[in-house]
Amino acid sequence: MSIKFENAVLMVESMELTKAFYCDVLDQKVRLDFGGALIFESGLSLWEITSDHIIPEKMGKEGMTEEEVAERTSVPLEKVRDIVGR
């Protein structure tokens, strides 16, 4: 049996905000959108995780601040705030 790596999955709290960020700021194109999960043409996937899901229960629920997002992505803080403010 062989195992093949297909793509990375990011667990997100807000699909709407995260999708907007990846599409509007990082210029990603959606290949498939299932509502609570989507796949970009690049292969990256997003899964929306609710607060009662086992992942935040087991791993904690810390998130990044707007400043951290801007710093880590080299996107101007004002643009990050525009996306988050949607």
C-alpha positions as a Markdown table, in Angstrom:
| # | Residue | x | y | z |
|---|---|---|---|---|
| 1 | Met | 0.0 | 0.0 | 0.0 |
| 2 | Ser | 1.4 | 3.4 | -0.9 |
| 3 | Ile | 0.5 | 6.7 | 0.7 |
| 4 | Lys | 0.5 | 9.9 | -1.3 |
| 5 | Phe | 0.5 | 13.4 | 0.1 |
| 6 | Glu | -2.2 | 15.5 | -1.6 |
| 7 | Asn | -2.4 | 18.8 | 0.2 |
| 8 | Ala | -2.2 | 20.8 | 3.4 |
| 9 | Val | -5.3 | 21.5 | 5.5 |
| 10 | Leu | -5.8 | 24.5 | 7.7 |
| 11 | Met | -8.4 | 24.4 | 10.4 |
| 12 | Val | -10.1 | 27.8 | 10.7 |
| 13 | Glu | -12.7 | 29.4 | 13.0 |
| 14 | Ser | -14.3 | 31.6 | 10.3 |
| 15 | Met | -14.5 | 30.2 | 6.8 |
| 16 | Glu | -15.9 | 33.5 | 5.5 |
| 17 | Leu | -13.1 | 35.6 | 6.8 |
| 18 | Thr | -10.3 | 33.1 | 6.0 |
| 19 | Lys | -11.6 | 32.5 | 2.5 |
| 20 | Ala | -11.8 | 36.3 | 1.9 |
| 21 | Phe | -8.2 | 36.7 | 3.1 |
| 22 | Tyr | -6.8 | 33.9 | 0.9 |
| 23 | Cys | -8.8 | 35.0 | -2.2 |
| 24 | Asp | -8.5 | 38.8 | -1.8 |
| 25 | Val | -5.1 | 39.2 | -0.3 |
| 26 | Leu | -3.2 | 36.1 | -1.4 |
| 27 | Asp | -5.0 | 35.8 | -4.8 |
| 28 | Gln | -5.9 | 32.1 | -4.3 |
| 29 | Lys | -8.6 | 30.7 | -6.6 |
| 30 | Val | -11.2 | 28.3 | -5.2 |
| 31 | Arg | -11.4 | 24.9 | -7.0 |
| 32 | Leu | -14.1 | 23.3 | -4.8 |
| 33 | Asp | -16.3 | 24.9 | -2.1 |
| 34 | Phe | -18.3 | 22.7 | 0.2 |
| 35 | Gly | -19.4 | 25.4 | 2.7 |
| 36 | Gly | -17.5 | 24.1 | 5.7 |
| 37 | Ala | -14.5 | 23.0 | 3.7 |
| 38 | Leu | -12.9 | 24.2 | 0.5 |
| 39 | Ile | -9.9 | 23.5 | -1.7 |
| 40 | Phe | -7.9 | 26.1 | -3.6 |
| 41 | Glu | -6.4 | 25.5 | -7.0 |
| 42 | Ser | -3.0 | 25.5 | -5.3 |
| 43 | Gly | -4.1 | 22.4 | -3.3 |
| 44 | Leu | -4.4 | 24.1 | 0.0 |
| 45 | Ser | -7.6 | 23.2 | 1.9 |
| 46 | Leu | -9.5 | 25.0 | 4.6 |
| 47 | Trp | -11.8 | 23.3 | 7.1 |
| 48 | Glu | -14.1 | 25.3 | 9.4 |
| 49 | Ile | -13.9 | 24.0 | 12.9 |
| 50 | Thr | -16.6 | 24.9 | 15.4 |
| 51 | Ser | -15.8 | 25.5 | 19.1 |
| 52 | Asp | -17.4 | 22.1 | 20.1 |
| 53 | His | -15.1 | 20.2 | 17.7 |
| 54 | Ile | -12.4 | 17.9 | 19.2 |
| 55 | Ile | -9.5 | 19.8 | 17.7 |
| 56 | Pro | -9.8 | 23.1 | 19.7 |
| 57 | Glu | -10.9 | 21.0 | 22.7 |
| 58 | Lys | -7.6 | 19.0 | 22.6 |
| 59 | Met | -5.2 | 21.6 | 21.2 |
| 60 | Gly | -6.5 | 24.9 | 22.7 |
| 61 | Lys | -8.0 | 27.9 | 20.8 |
| 62 | Glu | -5.3 | 30.5 | 20.6 |
| 63 | Gly | -5.3 | 32.6 | 17.4 |
| 64 | Met | -3.1 | 35.2 | 15.9 |
| 65 | Thr | -3.7 | 38.9 | 16.3 |
| 66 | Glu | -4.2 | 41.2 | 13.3 |
| 67 | Glu | -0.6 | 42.5 | 13.8 |
| 68 | Glu | 0.8 | 38.9 | 13.8 |
| 69 | Val | -1.1 | 38.1 | 10.6 |
| 70 | Ala | 0.3 | 41.3 | 8.9 |
| 71 | Glu | 3.8 | 40.5 | 10.1 |
| 72 | Arg | 3.8 | 36.8 | 9.1 |
| 73 | Thr | 2.2 | 37.4 | 5.7 |
| 74 | Ser | 3.9 | 40.8 | 4.8 |
| 75 | Val | 0.5 | 42.2 | 4.1 |
| 76 | Pro | -0.1 | 45.8 | 5.4 |
| 77 | Leu | -1.9 | 45.9 | 8.7 |
| 78 | Glu | -4.6 | 48.1 | 7.2 |
| 79 | Lys | -5.4 | 45.5 | 4.5 |
| 80 | Val | -5.6 | 42.8 | 7.2 |
| 81 | Arg | -8.0 | 44.9 | 9.2 |
| 82 | Asp | -10.1 | 45.6 | 6.1 |
| 83 | Ile | -10.5 | 41.8 | 5.5 |
| 84 | Val | -11.2 | 41.1 | 9.2 |
| 85 | Gly | -13.7 | 43.9 | 9.3 |
| 86 | Arg | -16.0 | 42.2 | 6.8 |
